[in-house]
Amino acid sequence: MGIAEMIRILVVDDDEMQLSLISRWLQKLSDNTIEVIATSNVNEAIGRAMAKEFDICLTDLDMPESNGLKLLKAIKDSDPLTPVILMTGISSRNALESALALNADDYFLKPLSWEDLLGSVTFQIKRLRRYRLDFPLLGVD
């Protein structure tokens, strides 16, 4: 397995139980080609985005110190091809419109449907792997 095949998924949620559950669940997808990075700190996640330390981000929308929209904007400003999936317990049209305006790749209400989230994450993984094969000179890795 080459390094280009490894997919690093950042999970950001202020609820430690949710963070642990999602991280463990994503790790079960792994055939040793997925690395899960978990944090409850939005500022740490923004730093990781600037350093391009992950390939896909799953983030909660509403967190005490900051929010997922700030993180989404930072990620898309750093690399517009990085998929960002938002998760939230807030059913708000304004939040959804804001997320879509900032180019969120998907948006899920909590409690999460594992099947739907799995479908979205799997789609993003396949998309990234295809980009890496088709566009290696673009530095998509």
C-alpha positions as CSV (number, residue, x, y, z in Angstrom):
1,M,0.0,0.0,0.0
2,G,1.4,3.4,-1.0
3,I,1.0,6.5,1.1
4,A,-1.4,7.9,-1.6
5,E,-3.8,5.1,-0.7
6,M,-4.1,6.2,3.0
7,I,-7.1,8.3,3.8
8,R,-6.9,10.4,7.0
9,I,-10.3,11.4,8.5
10,L,-10.5,14.1,11.0
11,V,-13.5,14.0,13.4
12,V,-14.3,17.1,15.4
13,D,-17.0,17.1,18.1
14,D,-17.2,18.7,21.6
15,D,-19.2,15.7,22.9
16,E,-16.5,13.2,23.9
17,M,-18.9,10.2,23.8
18,Q,-20.0,11.1,20.3
19,L,-16.4,11.7,19.2
20,S,-15.3,8.3,20.5
21,L,-18.3,6.5,19.0
22,I,-17.8,8.1,15.5
23,S,-14.1,7.5,15.6
24,R,-14.5,3.8,16.6
25,W,-17.2,3.3,14.0
26,L,-15.0,4.8,11.2
27,Q,-12.0,2.7,12.3
28,K,-14.2,-0.4,11.6
29,L,-14.3,0.7,7.9
30,S,-10.6,0.5,7.8
31,D,-8.6,-2.2,6.0
32,N,-5.5,-0.4,7.3
33,T,-5.9,2.4,4.7
34,I,-7.9,4.7,7.0
35,E,-6.5,6.7,9.8
36,V,-8.9,8.5,12.2
37,I,-7.8,11.6,13.9
38,A,-10.2,12.8,16.7
39,T,-10.3,16.2,18.5
40,S,-12.8,18.2,20.4
41,N,-10.9,21.4,19.8
42,V,-11.9,23.5,16.7
43,N,-8.7,25.6,16.8
44,E,-6.6,22.4,16.8
45,A,-8.6,21.2,13.8
46,I,-8.0,24.5,12.0
47,G,-4.3,24.1,12.6
48,R,-4.5,20.6,11.2
49,A,-6.3,22.0,8.1
50,M,-3.6,24.6,7.5
51,A,-1.0,21.8,7.8
52,K,-3.0,19.6,5.4
53,E,-2.9,16.7,8.0
54,F,-6.2,15.1,6.9
55,D,-8.2,14.2,3.7
56,I,-11.8,14.3,5.0
57,C,-13.4,16.1,7.9
58,L,-16.5,15.2,9.8
59,T,-17.4,18.0,12.2
60,D,-20.1,19.0,14.6
61,L,-21.7,22.3,13.8
62,D,-22.3,23.8,17.3
63,M,-19.4,23.7,19.7
64,P,-18.8,26.0,22.7
65,E,-15.4,27.5,21.7
66,S,-16.3,28.0,18.0
67,N,-18.3,26.3,15.4
68,G,-18.2,23.9,12.4
69,L,-18.9,26.7,9.9
70,K,-15.6,28.5,11.0
71,L,-13.8,25.2,10.5
72,L,-15.5,24.5,7.2
73,K,-14.5,27.9,5.9
74,A,-10.9,27.4,7.0
75,I,-10.7,24.0,5.4
76,K,-12.2,25.1,2.1
77,D,-9.9,28.2,2.1
78,S,-6.9,26.0,2.6
79,D,-8.0,23.3,0.1
80,P,-11.4,23.4,-1.7
81,L,-11.1,19.7,-2.7
82,T,-11.1,18.6,1.0
83,P,-14.5,17.0,1.7
84,V,-16.2,18.4,4.8
85,I,-19.3,16.6,6.3
86,L,-21.2,18.5,8.9
87,M,-23.2,16.9,11.8
88,T,-25.6,18.8,14.0
89,G,-28.4,18.5,16.4
90,I,-29.7,21.8,15.2
91,S,-32.5,21.6,12.6
92,S,-32.1,25.1,11.1
93,R,-32.6,26.2,7.5
94,N,-30.2,29.1,8.1
95,A,-27.4,26.7,9.3
96,L,-28.0,24.4,6.3
97,E,-27.9,27.3,3.9
98,S,-24.7,28.7,5.5
99,A,-23.1,25.3,5.3
100,L,-24.0,24.9,1.6
101,A,-22.9,28.4,0.8
102,L,-19.5,27.5,2.2
103,N,-19.4,24.4,0.1
104,A,-20.1,21.7,2.7
105,D,-20.0,18.3,1.0
106,D,-22.8,16.8,3.2
107,Y,-24.9,17.7,6.2
108,F,-26.5,15.3,8.7
109,L,-28.9,15.8,11.6
110,K,-28.2,14.1,14.9
111,P,-29.0,11.5,16.0
112,L,-27.0,10.2,13.1
113,S,-28.1,7.6,10.6
114,W,-25.0,5.4,10.5
115,E,-26.1,4.0,7.1
116,D,-26.4,7.5,5.6
117,L,-23.2,8.7,7.1
118,L,-21.4,5.5,6.0
119,G,-22.7,6.1,2.4
120,S,-21.4,9.7,2.5
121,V,-18.0,8.8,3.9
122,T,-17.6,5.9,1.5
123,F,-18.5,8.2,-1.4
124,Q,-15.9,10.8,-0.4
125,I,-13.2,8.1,0.1
126,K,-13.8,6.7,-3.4
127,R,-13.8,10.2,-4.9
128,L,-10.5,11.0,-3.3
129,R,-8.9,7.8,-4.4
130,R,-10.1,8.4,-8.0
131,Y,-8.7,12.0,-7.9
132,R,-5.4,10.6,-6.7
133,L,-5.3,8.1,-9.6
134,D,-6.6,10.5,-12.3
135,F,-4.8,13.7,-11.2
136,P,-1.5,12.8,-9.5
137,L,0.3,15.9,-10.7
138,L,-2.3,18.2,-8.9
139,G,-0.9,17.0,-5.6
140,V,-4.2,15.6,-4.5
141,D,-3.0,13.4,-1.6
